[in-house]
């Protein structure tokens, strides 16, 4: 598999999936705030049930149940999980501020300082609380500013215990411990310096697609919900939040199976599409008309209807929308003959695509424009990208970034990002 990194609204990218084999034989180490012998005021994880609110986002329940499995990986004993009111000696309370009655009560009583969580992006605290509520002597509280923040907090604890984010994909071994204790006190994380962080699964026909199709989930015909579920878990464990799905010929389009998008929503993963695939469309697998008809100059209404279909089906989900247009499968835009005509055509496309977003997408849905290959010279010749759209600079496929922001550009509201090839398959190199 070739993985490509995509990082938006900042100037640094994520290391991606091709690195997973580098240290796969080295067990993950516990953090210094996790003890294997009890110290004064430590919180003992052994025997503490994991409790979360059924009213919280689905990703919180997914992470909470993963935590019970992670404790078992280290200690050999799996704690219970519950959505009922906690009672007894200790419990691990997991929840999102404003979505969990447990967390809201702790904040209202002053037992949880939520001042840095309110209104924050993907932030969380991990803290020990004495006598958090009637009937409970002590709690370890993992509270997030939003559902992803809560999930990140849970997986932060898992990694601190010694469970690598790559525990499944790379079979990273866990160092077994008889007991685990969390040091007393509060640990705060977030917000992240890069707002959207993720990977693009590409050139998947070399490895991931055959593996998924023949070994992992043969019933799906390729990369399907079972594989994507494992990818979503990995992204959360790595504090990532975004995915451009696989899109090569032979791979079923991500949205050909509605279960994929619904699963991404449950994992709170923000879905996007590549620089060559605007408006969440997989052109290789989904454009059924002749390739020559994928031409906004001669067939604008037809192409717009094609984009609108995806907005109707997926607009209710959290997505990042790629704006602009290139040809089928990473080729140049059709129709326009000169750069001036291409600039004018893209300006028209921006307007029409944003009209669809206003009609169908969630409010303030993030948008991006990637100046890849022949598109960057168009930007340099005066292509006007709306101020709230994130402009993503690509590398040249050899690892050199092709453009950097100047002082005037840095004032843009949409900010900037990076699309970076961890490895590249194509002429003149492999």
RARAZI-V196638 format. One record per backbone hydrogen bond with DSSP energy under -0.5 kcal/mol. NH is the residue of the N-H (numbers start at 1). CO is the residue of the C=O. If there is no record, write none. Layout:
BEGIN
nh;co
NH;CO
NH;CO
END
This chain:
BEGIN
nh;co
2;202
3;1
4;200
5;420
6;198
7;418
8;196
10;416
19;16
20;17
22;19
24;21
26;23
27;25
28;173
31;160
34;31
35;181
42;39
43;182
44;42
45;43
45;180
46;180
48;45
49;47
49;90
50;80
51;49
51;92
52;82
53;94
56;53
60;57
61;57
62;58
63;59
64;60
65;61
66;62
67;63
68;64
69;65
70;66
71;67
72;68
73;69
74;70
75;71
76;72
79;77
82;50
88;135
91;138
92;49
93;91
93;140
94;51
94;92
95;142
97;144
99;96
100;96
104;100
105;101
106;102
107;103
108;104
109;105
110;106
110;107
111;106
112;106
114;112
117;114
118;114
120;117
122;120
124;189
125;143
126;187
127;141
128;185
129;139
131;137
133;136
136;133
137;88
138;89
139;129
140;91
141;127
141;139
142;93
143;125
143;141
144;95
145;123
150;146
151;147
152;148
153;149
154;150
155;151
156;152
157;153
158;154
159;155
160;156
161;157
162;158
162;159
163;158
164;162
167;164
170;166
172;166
175;28
176;174
177;74
181;35
182;43
183;33
183;181
187;126
189;124
191;121
195;193
196;8
198;6
199;242
200;4
201;244
202;2
202;200
206;203
207;204
209;204
211;207
212;208
213;209
214;210
215;211
216;211
217;212
220;217
221;218
222;217
224;222
228;224
229;225
230;226
231;227
232;228
233;229
234;230
235;231
236;232
237;233
238;234
239;236
240;235
241;197
242;197
243;270
244;199
245;243
245;272
251;248
256;253
257;253
257;254
258;256
260;257
261;257
262;258
263;259
264;260
265;261
266;262
267;263
268;265
269;264
270;241
271;269
271;318
272;243
277;274
279;322
280;277
281;278
283;281
286;282
287;283
288;286
293;290
294;291
295;293
299;295
300;296
303;299
304;300
305;301
306;302
307;303
308;304
309;305
310;306
311;307
312;308
313;309
314;310
315;311
317;314
319;317
320;271
321;366
322;320
323;321
323;368
327;331
330;327
336;334
342;338
343;339
344;340
345;341
346;342
347;343
348;344
349;345
350;346
351;347
352;348
353;349
354;350
355;351
356;352
357;353
358;354
359;355
360;356
361;357
362;315
365;362
368;321
369;390
371;369
371;392
372;370
375;372
376;373
378;374
378;375
379;375
380;376
381;377
382;379
383;378
385;383
389;386
390;367
391;415
392;369
392;390
393;391
393;417
395;419
396;400
401;399
402;394
410;406
411;408
412;409
414;387
417;391
418;7
419;393
420;5
420;418
422;3
422;420
423;3
426;424
426;429
429;426
END
